[in-house]
Amino acid sequence: MLKKNVGSIDRALRVILGLALIAAFFVNREGAYSWLYLIGIVPLVTGLMSTCPLYSILGMSTCPLDRK
């Protein structure tokens, strides 16, 4: 299982951005570069999975720290 490194605010923004870009693809299907809107799949998937491979590579995390 992948380690969660995306916090709740970051996760919500990723899902909203991903859905908006995918919706824009369906609204503007006939545009010359409308296929670029499909890049919204990346933030949508990383938001839904709560993990970002780029964050893992860079050693970043937006998750709150576990307080014990």
Number of C-alpha atoms within 10 A of each C-alpha: 3 10 12 16 22 23 15 14 11 15 24 17 14 23 20 14 18 23 18 14 21 19 15 17 20 13 11 13 13 10 10 8 10 16 15 13 19 16 13 21 17 14 22 23 16 19 24 13 15 20 21 21 13 9 14 14 8 8 9 13 16 15 16 10 7 5 4 3
